[in-house]
């Protein structure tokens, strides 16, 4: 794996959703670093990607309530454990679970394994509420996928919060997750 600055020079074979991500970031003037890789199916592969980028990738979880009337994208540090009870209490929503792949595709134009804050650029109806753990917001950089699981990006957290989110029309709620019972 190598670290590259910006989008790929040759976009042959890349999915349109990935190219749209680069177009969106370039249009906002958000610089980023990128590495290409095989889908990460275990922690060793994730750690290798983190090492190349020099940042810990965020854990991105696409959640919904039992009735499927509320959808949430949760960004949290990759090394924290997720406890639904802990999050449910903070956002006032009982019975959170992982949303179906069909909903992920419908709202974020993302498939399992590639969930990312970048998918919010595809949520033009603002159906998904963004939740960000306070520890992610403290980091100088944020690591995420460009809507595909075969590349990973590193960009300034401030650029994501101050430029990317306003351009998508999304706001966020800060949550504090400790990952303990």
N, C-alpha and C positions, 0 to 999 in steps of 0.2 A: 504494500500500500504506500502511496505517495500523497503528500499534501500539495494541493494546488490552490492558487488564488483565483477566486471567481469561477465562472461557468466553464464547462468543457469547451475546448476549441472545436472538437468534432462531436456533433450531437447525434450522429448516426446510431440508430438502435435504441435511443432513449425514449421513454414514454412521454407523450404530450404533457401529462401533469407535471413531470419533472421540469420540462422546458418552460412551462408556464410559471413555475416557481422562480426560476432564474430570471425570466423576463420581469416578473413582479418586483423582485429584489433589486434588479438593475434599474428599473423605472423609478424606484424610491431612492436610489443612490446608496443602498446599503451594501457595504463591502462584506465579503465572506470568504472563508476558506472551505475547501471541499476535499473529501477523499472518497474514492470509489472502492467497493468491496463486495464480497459475497454476502448474502443475507446472514445476519448474526443470529445463530441459533443457540448460543450458549454464552456464559459469562466470559470465558476466555476470549472469544471473538469480540465481544463488546469491549473488553479491556484493551485489546489490540487497537481497535478503532479510537478509543479514548486517548491512547498513547500517541497515535499519529496526529490527532487533532489538538492534543494538549488541553483537553477539556473533558469533563465527565458528561456524557450524554444524559439528557433528561429522560426520565421515565414518563411516557405520555400515555394516559389511560382515557379511553372513550367510554363514558358511563351514561346510564340512564336510570330514571326511576322505574318502578314496577309497571306503571301504566304506559310507559313510553311517551309521556307528554313533555318530559324535560330531559335534555341531553347536556352533558358536561364533558369538557376536555380538561383533564387534570395534568398539570406539569409538576413533577416532583423530582428530587434528586434520585438518581438511579440506585443509590445504596440504601434508601429508606424503604421500610416495609409499608405496604398499603393496608390500612384497616378501614373497611367501609363504615363501621360504626363511628369512628373518630371523625371522618369527613361528613357523614350524614348529619351529625349533631351541629357542625359548624355552618352548614348551608341550609339547614331546615328541610331536608328531604329524606324521608324514610326509604329504606329498602333500595339502595343503589346497587346496581349490578353492571356487568360489562354489556355494552350495547352490541347488537348484532352486526355482523359484517355488512349486511345490506344497508343498515342505517349509516354506517361509517362511509360507505360509498355514496349514499344519497346526499348526506350533509357536507362531507369533507372531501369527497372524491379521492379517498384513500382506502387502501386495502389493509387487512391485518398484517402487522409487522412493520408498517410504515407510518403509523399514527404520529402526527406532528402538528405543532402549532401552525406550520405553514399551510395546513389544510383549511384554516379559517379564511384564507383568501377565496375559497370556493363556497363558503357559507354566506351567500348573499342575502338570505332571508333572516340571518342572525338567529338561527334555531339553536345554536350551541353556545352555552355559557362557559367562559374560560375561567378556570380556577388555577391559581399559581401558588405553590408552596413558598413561604417567605424565604427559605434558603436558596431557592432558584433565583429570586429577585436580588439577593445579596451578591450573587456571582457576577464577575465582570463579563464573562462570556457564557453563551448558551449553545449547547449542542443539540441538533435535531436533524431529522430527515427532510429532504426536499420532495416530500410526498411519494417517495419510493424507498424501498428498504435496501437498495444497492449503492446508495451514496449517503454521506453524512456531511453536515455543515457545521461550521463554527462561526458565530457572529456575536457582536457586542449585545449584551442583554439590553442596554439602553436603546440601541437601534430597534430592537424588536418591540420594546414597550412604547417608545416615543415616535417611531416612524411606521413600523409594520402594522401594529394594532390599529392606530387611527385610520390608516389607509383601508383596512378591512371593515371598519365601522364597529369593531369589537372593543369592549372594555374587559376588565378582569376583576376577580375577587381574590384577595390574598387569603390564604388559609395557612394554618400552622399545624403541620403533621409531625408527630413524634414517632409513630409506628409502634406504639406500645399499647397493651390492653389497659 
